[in-house]
Amino acid sequence: MKTTPSLALVFVLTFAPACAPKVDDPADVQAITRLMQGYFQAANIKDTAALQALLTDETILFEPHMAPLAGKEAIGKMHEAFLGSFSTNATATVGGVRVAGDLAVAHGTYAETVTPKDATLAAVRASGHWMAVLKRQAGGGWKWDWVMANSDQPMPGTTAGGAEEQALMEIERGFAAAAKNHDMAFFERTLAKEYAQVVDGKPVNVARQLVEMNAGTLQLESLAIRDMRVHVVGDAAIVSMAAESTGTYKGKPFSDRAKGVDVFVKRDGRWQIVNSQMTTIKE
């Protein structure tokens, strides 16, 4: 039996391809690729007008280590402030573009050297990945809708694998065992020759303290360290912490709570403490 297609079905089959949204149209892909690369080129020459041309009042920018910026005005102020204080030499690659109708998604990588205007400050290199959602405008061009940058650099004050931070925390934890076991070799290895300690604003005679510890005059029974924060900058580091200790001094018991900061330097591949600042927590 022969059947005749309905008029509705004929309409759908005839006109659906024409009404379907464009998918990965080469012209769109090329336009978006140029747009994303143009952003970094505009930043290099401090062309804030070109940067603003990428934005709408609804654009949202997610930059590493800062709160999201929403809208042309907020993002524009950030661009002006940044380019007023720094020069940048940036390049970008576009790893892929996907287009469906009036929306597109693109991703890629960036690398840049940021040079402060202040000549006393060093240039900083940065790199990472970016992803953008773009929206086709009434005239056919594209603008940013959402943009997110993802730095592949460690957070300021941290190292890429965290090995240095772990080593520094192990040193801090090692003080308790060394004090209990009268391990003078640990202190000789860990304390720099110029090591100085200040407690509640007063310098401590460290050499005498070590002698008393070795002789048993100062007995440390427990030392709990918490809330450690480690910041590494090259061959220097700062470790902040809170500590609670108990023990005896000349036979009299003591119990202390304090907050403090240790300053380290790395010499011949080994971390040493050069300065400690401790403040007693009063009850």
N, C-alpha and C positions, 0 to 999 in steps of 0.2 A: 504494500500500500504506500502510495506517495503522499508525503505531507508537505504542506506549504509553510515556510517560516512565518511567524507573526511579524507584523510591521514593527512592533517594539524591538524584537530580536534583531531584525535587519538594521534598525537605527543604531542599536548598541554596537553591532559588529562593524558597522560602517564608520561610525563617528568616534568610538572609544579610543582608537589609536591617536586620533587628532587631539582629543581632550586630555590624554594622559600627560602627566608632568614630564618635563625633560629629565633624563637621568644621565649624569656624567657627560653632558654635552662638552665636546672639546673646547669650544669657545669659552664656556663658563670656567672650565678647569684652568685654562690659560689665564683668564682674567683674574681669577682668585690667586693663582700662583704669583702673578705680577704684583697684586695688591699686598700680599703678605711679605714678599721680599722688599717691596717699596717702603713698608713701615720702618724697617731697619735702616734703609738708605736715607730716609727722611730724618731719622734720629741722628745719624752720623753728621748731617749738615745742619742740624738744629732747625729744621723746617717744621715749626709747630703748626703752621697752617695745613700742611700736608698730613700731619698726624691727626689733626682735628677732623679732616675730611673723611677719615675712616669711621667716625663715630656717629652714633645717633643719641638722642636723649635717653634711650633705654639701654645703651651698651653697658655691659658689666665686665670689668677687668679684674682678674684674680692674679695678683703678683705674689711671688714667694715672700714669705716672712712679713706680710702686711695685710691689713683688712681689705676686703673687696671694695672697689671703687665703682660707683654706679652713676652713669650719665656723662654726657659730654663735658659738662662744667667741672666735675670732680676729677675726671681723668685728665682734662686739659691742665688743671692746676698742678697736678702731679708732674706732667710732662714739663711744664714751665719751670717748676722748682728744681727738677732733676737736671735739665739741660742748662739751667742757670748756674749750677754748682759743679757740673761735671761735663766732660767731653767723652764721647763713646765712639769706638770703632767696632762696629758689629756686622756680622754676616749671618745669613739664615739659609737653611735648606728647607724645601717643601717635600715631605716624604709621601704625601698622598692627599688627594682631594676627592670627595664624594658629593655629588650634587643630585638633589631630588626636588624638582620644581623650584620653589623660591627659597629653599633652605640648602645650605651646604656645610660640610664639615671638612676641615683641613688640619693637618698636623705636620710637624717637622722639628728641626733642631735649631739652636742658635748658639753663637759664641761671640763674646765681646770682651774688649778691654776698656774699663772705665777709668778715666784719669781725672782726679780732682783738680779744680782750679788752684787750690791751695798747694803751692809747690812743696810744702813740707810733708805732704801726705803722699803715700805711694799709690801707684795705679793698681787696680784690682782686676783680675781676670774672672770671667764668669761664663758658664755654659749650661745648657739644659735642653729641655724639650718644651714645645708649645702645642696647644690645640685650640682651634677657633671654630665657633659656629657663626656662620655669616647669613645675612638675609638680603635677598634681592630687593632693590629699591624701585620706586615707581618708574624711573628712567631706564631701568635695566641694569644699572650698576650694582655693585655689592658693597655692603658695609658690615662692620663687626656687630654681632649680636652679643655673644659671650666669648671671652678670650681668657685662657688660663695658661700661665707659664709655670713650668716645673723645673727648678734648678737641680742639676745633678751634683752641685757642690755641697760639701758638708755645711751644717749650720755654723755661723760664726762662733769661734771658740771650740769647735769640735774637729776631730780628725775623721777621715773617710771611713775607716773600718772600726774606729773606737778602741783600737789597741792601746793607744797612749792613755786614754781616760781610764781604761781598766788597770793599766800598770800603776797609775798614780793612786787609784783607790786601793789597790793592794798594798801599796806602801803605807797609806794611812791606816789600814787595818792591821798592818804588821807591827805598829807601835805597841799595841796591847800585849802581844805575845813577847816582844823583845823586852818590855819592861818587866813582865812577870818572870821571865827566864834569865834576866840579867845578861841579855845578849848585847854586849857592848860593840861587837862587830857590826851589828845592824845599824847602830847609831853612827859609828865611824863611817860606814858606807853611805848612809842616807843624809846625814847632816853635812852641809858644806862647811869649809873652813871658816868662812865669814858668817856663819849662821848666827842670827840674833832672834831672841824671843822677847815679846812684850806682852805682859798680862795686866789688864786693867790700867794700861798707860804706863806701867813701870817695867824697866828692863829686868830680865831674869838672868842670874848667873848660871848659865847652862853647864859650864864645866863643873861647878860644884854640885849641881843637881845630878849629873851623871855619876859623879863619885859617890854621892849619897845613895843613889839607886843601886849601884854595883855593890856597895857595902851593906845594903839591906836597911839602911836608915830610912829610906823612902821605899815603902812597899805598895805597889799598885795591885789591887785585888781584882778590879774590873774596869774596863774602859769600853763603853758603848758609843759608837759613832753613827750618826744618822744624818739624813738630809744633806748628803754630800752633793756638791755641784762642782763640776770640773770644767775649766775653760782653758783651752790650749791655743797658744799663738806662737807658732814656730818652735823655738827651743825654750820657751817660757810657758809657765802654766800657773793658774791660781785654783786652789781647792778651798771651797768654803764648806762649813759643816757645823753641826751641833754635837757636843760630847758630854757624856756623863761618866764620872769616874768615882771610884771608892778605893780606900786603902788606909794605910797608916803612915804617919810621919813621926819618927822618934817615939813610936809606941802609941801615939794618939790617933784615933780614927778620924778620917775626913771623908766628906762626900761633896763633890763639886759638880755643877752644871755650868756649861759655858758655850758660847758661840765663837767661832774663830775662822781665820783665813791663813792658809799656808801658801807661800810663794816658792815655786820650783824653777830651777833652770836645768837644762839638759847638757851634760858635759861628758864627752867621750862615750856617748850612747847611753848614759845613765842619768836618771833624774835625781837631783839633790834639792833639799830644802835650804833656802837662803834666809827666809824670814817667816816668823809666825806671829800673828796678832790674835790674842784671846781676850774675851770679855766675859766676866762672870755673870751668870744669870741670877739675879737676886730674887729670893722668894717673896 
